Amino acid sequence: MPGFEAERGEVMRLEAETMDKAAKHVANMLQRPDQLDKVEQLVSRVKRKKASVEAMLKTAMQSQLDGVRTGLNHLETALTDMREIKGCITEMEDNLETIPDLYQRLSEVREE
């Protein structure tokens, strides 16, 4: 599957890029010796930020899932409506097929 392999390669590239950026960020945060004393605070800050981003991601995903669920419900309703309309059209076609016969019989009655 060429598409799958391309996506997998893209994910791997993004992961490597993210690791590189994270390493640079940590190196930047710990440039001075006095910053080493604040490692626990920095770790705590990163954990809070990560939890915040994960919560936003969860909310966004839930919103997307709700939208998909709503769309599927609309499609299901539309399918039910289409089936009902198809039944009505079939019934009308059946009824219309009897018109020539009825017309013929009425012509015979008029002639009498």
Short mmCIF file of the C-alpha atoms (twelve columns), coordinates in Angstrom:
data_MODEL
# 
_entry.id   MODEL 
# 
loop_
_atom_site.group_PDB 
_atom_site.id 
_atom_site.type_symbol 
_atom_site.label_atom_id 
_atom_site.label_alt_id 
_atom_site.label_comp_id 
_atom_site.label_asym_id 
_atom_site.label_seq_id 
_atom_site.Cartn_x 
_atom_site.Cartn_y 
_atom_site.Cartn_z 
_atom_site.pdbx_PDB_model_num 
ATOM 1   C CA . MET A 1   0.000   0.000  0.000   1 
ATOM 2   C CA . PRO A 2   1.877   3.058  -1.223  1 
ATOM 3   C CA . GLY A 3   -0.347  5.540  0.628   1 
ATOM 4   C CA . PHE A 4   0.123   3.773  3.945   1 
ATOM 5   C CA . GLU A 5   3.899   3.668  3.553   1 
ATOM 6   C CA . ALA A 6   3.992   7.374  2.709   1 
ATOM 7   C CA . GLU A 7   1.924   8.214  5.787   1 
ATOM 8   C CA . ARG A 8   4.097   5.990  7.953   1 
ATOM 9   C CA . GLY A 9   7.210   7.719  6.639   1 
ATOM 10  C CA . GLU A 10  5.653   11.111 7.356   1 
ATOM 11  C CA . VAL A 11  4.802   10.084 10.926  1 
ATOM 12  C CA . MET A 12  8.350   8.857  11.481  1 
ATOM 13  C CA . ARG A 13  9.746   12.111 10.091  1 
ATOM 14  C CA . LEU A 14  7.476   14.157 12.363  1 
ATOM 15  C CA . GLU A 15  8.456   12.075 15.404  1 
ATOM 16  C CA . ALA A 16  12.145  12.605 14.685  1 
ATOM 17  C CA . GLU A 17  11.565  16.326 14.185  1 
ATOM 18  C CA . THR A 18  9.652   16.509 17.469  1 
ATOM 19  C CA . MET A 19  12.415  14.705 19.362  1 
ATOM 20  C CA . ASP A 20  14.986  17.101 17.905  1 
ATOM 21  C CA . LYS A 21  12.917  20.135 18.897  1 
ATOM 22  C CA . ALA A 22  12.383  18.727 22.409  1 
ATOM 23  C CA . ALA A 23  16.113  18.146 22.869  1 
ATOM 24  C CA . LYS A 24  16.869  21.717 21.746  1 
ATOM 25  C CA . HIS A 25  14.162  23.064 24.059  1 
ATOM 26  C CA . VAL A 26  15.581  21.194 27.075  1 
ATOM 27  C CA . ALA A 27  19.113  22.310 26.213  1 
ATOM 28  C CA . ASN A 28  17.880  25.887 25.955  1 
ATOM 29  C CA . MET A 29  16.119  25.667 29.344  1 
ATOM 30  C CA . LEU A 30  19.273  24.326 31.036  1 
ATOM 31  C CA . GLN A 31  21.923  26.659 29.586  1 
ATOM 32  C CA . ARG A 32  23.009  28.223 32.884  1 
ATOM 33  C CA . PRO A 33  24.121  26.326 36.005  1 
ATOM 34  C CA . ASP A 34  21.491  28.025 38.195  1 
ATOM 35  C CA . GLN A 35  18.770  26.583 35.951  1 
ATOM 36  C CA . LEU A 36  19.761  23.066 36.986  1 
ATOM 37  C CA . ASP A 37  18.375  23.860 40.446  1 
ATOM 38  C CA . LYS A 38  14.988  24.504 38.856  1 
ATOM 39  C CA . VAL A 39  14.709  21.186 37.005  1 
ATOM 40  C CA . GLU A 40  11.794  20.017 39.178  1 
ATOM 41  C CA . GLN A 41  9.902   23.249 38.484  1 
ATOM 42  C CA . LEU A 42  10.586  22.922 34.771  1 
ATOM 43  C CA . VAL A 43  9.421   19.301 34.755  1 
ATOM 44  C CA . SER A 44  6.305   20.300 36.645  1 
ATOM 45  C CA . ARG A 45  5.596   23.113 34.173  1 
ATOM 46  C CA . VAL A 46  6.060   20.779 31.194  1 
ATOM 47  C CA . LYS A 47  3.734   18.173 32.769  1 
ATOM 48  C CA . ARG A 48  1.032   20.819 33.317  1 
ATOM 49  C CA . LYS A 49  1.378   22.051 29.752  1 
ATOM 50  C CA . LYS A 50  1.225   18.478 28.449  1 
ATOM 51  C CA . ALA A 51  -1.914  17.779 30.490  1 
ATOM 52  C CA . SER A 52  -3.468  20.985 29.137  1 
ATOM 53  C CA . VAL A 53  -2.674  20.076 25.531  1 
ATOM 54  C CA . GLU A 54  -3.999  16.539 26.042  1 
ATOM 55  C CA . ALA A 55  -7.247  17.946 27.497  1 
ATOM 56  C CA . MET A 56  -7.643  20.273 24.501  1 
ATOM 57  C CA . LEU A 57  -6.965  17.383 22.147  1 
ATOM 58  C CA . LYS A 58  -9.504  15.202 23.934  1 
ATOM 59  C CA . THR A 59  -12.109 17.970 23.708  1 
ATOM 60  C CA . ALA A 60  -11.407 18.498 20.002  1 
ATOM 61  C CA . MET A 61  -11.628 14.766 19.305  1 
ATOM 62  C CA . GLN A 62  -14.897 14.498 21.223  1 
ATOM 63  C CA . SER A 63  -16.284 17.400 19.239  1 
ATOM 64  C CA . GLN A 64  -15.259 15.724 15.987  1 
ATOM 65  C CA . LEU A 65  -16.819 12.435 17.086  1 
ATOM 66  C CA . ASP A 66  -20.039 14.211 18.024  1 
ATOM 67  C CA . GLY A 67  -20.106 15.814 14.582  1 
ATOM 68  C CA . VAL A 68  -19.584 12.460 12.888  1 
ATOM 69  C CA . ARG A 69  -22.301 10.878 15.027  1 
ATOM 70  C CA . THR A 70  -24.716 13.668 14.121  1 
ATOM 71  C CA . GLY A 71  -23.854 13.307 10.431  1 
ATOM 72  C CA . LEU A 72  -24.437 9.546  10.554  1 
ATOM 73  C CA . ASN A 73  -27.795 10.078 12.243  1 
ATOM 74  C CA . HIS A 74  -28.788 12.518 9.485   1 
ATOM 75  C CA . LEU A 75  -27.732 10.018 6.835   1 
ATOM 76  C CA . GLU A 76  -29.752 7.284  8.521   1 
ATOM 77  C CA . THR A 77  -32.821 9.525  8.628   1 
ATOM 78  C CA . ALA A 78  -32.335 10.454 4.966   1 
ATOM 79  C CA . LEU A 79  -32.051 6.771  4.025   1 
ATOM 80  C CA . THR A 80  -35.294 5.993  5.874   1 
ATOM 81  C CA . ASP A 81  -37.015 8.900  4.117   1 
ATOM 82  C CA . MET A 82  -35.716 7.746  0.731   1 
ATOM 83  C CA . ARG A 83  -37.012 4.222  1.310   1 
ATOM 84  C CA . GLU A 84  -40.415 5.612  2.265   1 
ATOM 85  C CA . ILE A 85  -40.480 7.831  -0.839  1 
ATOM 86  C CA . LYS A 86  -39.472 4.880  -3.015  1 
ATOM 87  C CA . GLY A 87  -42.374 2.871  -1.580  1 
ATOM 88  C CA . CYS A 88  -44.780 5.701  -2.299  1 
ATOM 89  C CA . ILE A 89  -43.497 6.059  -5.870  1 
ATOM 90  C CA . THR A 90  -43.855 2.307  -6.445  1 
ATOM 91  C CA . GLU A 91  -47.412 2.458  -5.114  1 
ATOM 92  C CA . MET A 92  -48.200 5.417  -7.404  1 
ATOM 93  C CA . GLU A 93  -46.748 3.606  -10.418 1 
ATOM 94  C CA . ASP A 94  -48.884 0.551  -9.614  1 
ATOM 95  C CA . ASN A 95  -51.954 2.766  -9.333  1 
ATOM 96  C CA . LEU A 96  -51.139 4.540  -12.608 1 
ATOM 97  C CA . GLU A 97  -50.918 1.214  -14.437 1 
ATOM 98  C CA . THR A 98  -54.636 0.635  -13.767 1 
ATOM 99  C CA . ILE A 99  -55.692 3.953  -15.374 1 
ATOM 100 C CA . PRO A 100 -55.793 2.746  -19.007 1 
ATOM 101 C CA . ASP A 101 -57.958 -0.198 -17.964 1 
ATOM 102 C CA . LEU A 102 -60.267 2.096  -15.990 1 
ATOM 103 C CA . TYR A 103 -60.430 4.529  -18.914 1 
ATOM 104 C CA . GLN A 104 -61.407 1.690  -21.238 1 
ATOM 105 C CA . ARG A 105 -64.144 0.507  -18.881 1 
ATOM 106 C CA . LEU A 106 -65.477 4.031  -18.458 1 
ATOM 107 C CA . SER A 107 -65.551 4.469  -22.240 1 
ATOM 108 C CA . GLU A 108 -67.622 1.297  -22.484 1 
ATOM 109 C CA . VAL A 109 -70.012 2.598  -19.815 1 
ATOM 110 C CA . ARG A 110 -70.356 5.935  -21.614 1 
ATOM 111 C CA . GLU A 111 -71.198 4.221  -24.849 1 
ATOM 112 C CA . GLU A 112 -74.065 2.309  -23.245 1 
# 
